[in-house]
Amino acid sequence: MSRFIEVVLIPTDGSDGALAGAKRGIALASRVDADIHVLSVVES
């Protein structure tokens, strides 16, 4: 069976908003059995 969502990308910059989004992304990935990729962003 093909999965509609195969990968969830979770971008983060360390902010509270990114943490809230990461929690939702992890919950979604868990429900649909998707892989999780995390992208960390830092200001230079």
GROMACS elastic network, one bead per residue, 0.5 to 0.9 nm:
[ bonds ]
;  ai    aj funct       b0    kb
    2     5     6  0.89723   500
    2     6     6  0.87852   500
    3     6     6  0.58731   500
    3    32     6  0.77423   500
    3    33     6  0.84272   500
    3    34     6  0.81319   500
    4    32     6  0.84062   500
    5     8     6  0.74171   500
    5    29     6  0.81441   500
    5    32     6  0.68871   500
    5    33     6  0.83766   500
    5    34     6  0.63499   500
    5    35     6  0.89389   500
    6    29     6  0.83219   500
    6    32     6  0.79923   500
    6    33     6  0.76209   500
    6    35     6  0.62401   500
    6    36     6  0.87617   500
    7    29     6  0.74294   500
    7    33     6  0.88929   500
    7    34     6  0.51147   500
    7    36     6  0.56733   500
    7    37     6  0.70416   500
    8    25     6  0.65416   500
    8    26     6  0.79047   500
    8    28     6  0.79570   500
    8    29     6  0.61962   500
    8    34     6  0.66092   500
    8    35     6  0.62447   500
    8    37     6  0.62199   500
    8    38     6  0.84371   500
    9    25     6  0.76732   500
    9    35     6  0.86218   500
    9    36     6  0.60035   500
    9    38     6  0.57944   500
    9    39     6  0.71980   500
   10    18     6  0.83645   500
   10    21     6  0.75392   500
   10    22     6  0.57712   500
   10    25     6  0.64640   500
   10    26     6  0.82303   500
   10    36     6  0.71974   500
   10    37     6  0.61241   500
   10    39     6  0.60948   500
   10    40     6  0.84314   500
   11    18     6  0.71795   500
   11    21     6  0.85079   500
   11    22     6  0.76395   500
   11    37     6  0.83873   500
   11    38     6  0.57273   500
   11    40     6  0.58590   500
   11    41     6  0.72850   500
   12    15     6  0.73096   500
   12    17     6  0.87549   500
   12    18     6  0.51768   500
   12    19     6  0.72545   500
   12    21     6  0.85070   500
   12    22     6  0.75626   500
   12    38     6  0.73726   500
   12    39     6  0.61152   500
   12    41     6  0.60119   500
   12    42     6  0.87382   500
   13    16     6  0.89443   500
   13    17     6  0.89334   500
   13    18     6  0.64189   500
   13    19     6  0.87277   500
   13    39     6  0.86026   500
   13    40     6  0.59210   500
   13    42     6  0.60901   500
   13    43     6  0.84667   500
   14    17     6  0.82985   500
   14    18     6  0.63037   500
   14    19     6  0.69835   500
   14    40     6  0.80317   500
   14    41     6  0.81025   500
   14    42     6  0.83859   500
   15    18     6  0.51758   500
   15    19     6  0.63893   500
   15    20     6  0.88187   500
   16    19     6  0.50540   500
   16    20     6  0.63144   500
   16    21     6  0.86854   500
   17    20     6  0.51304   500
   17    21     6  0.62344   500
   17    22     6  0.85615   500
   18    21     6  0.50141   500
   18    22     6  0.59986   500
   18    23     6  0.86314   500
   19    23     6  0.62776   500
   19    24     6  0.87847   500
   20    23     6  0.52653   500
   20    24     6  0.65499   500
   20    25     6  0.87458   500
   21    24     6  0.51664   500
   21    25     6  0.60904   500
   21    26     6  0.85880   500
   22    26     6  0.60348   500
   22    27     6  0.84987   500
   22    38     6  0.88569   500
   23    26     6  0.51933   500
   23    27     6  0.62176   500
   23    28     6  0.86711   500
   24    27     6  0.50592   500
   24    28     6  0.61463   500
   24    29     6  0.85978   500
   25    28     6  0.51020   500
   25    29     6  0.61284   500
   25    30     6  0.85247   500
   25    36     6  0.82141   500
   26    29     6  0.51079   500
   26    30     6  0.60970   500
   26    31     6  0.86871   500
   26    36     6  0.73335   500
   27    30     6  0.51166   500
   27    31     6  0.63191   500
   27    32     6  0.88729   500
   28    31     6  0.51691   500
   28    32     6  0.63598   500
   28    33     6  0.83113   500
   28    34     6  0.80682   500
   29    32     6  0.53609   500
   29    33     6  0.55628   500
   29    35     6  0.65424   500
   29    36     6  0.67412   500
   30    33     6  0.51150   500
   30    34     6  0.65869   500
   30    35     6  0.85354   500
   31    34     6  0.79148   500
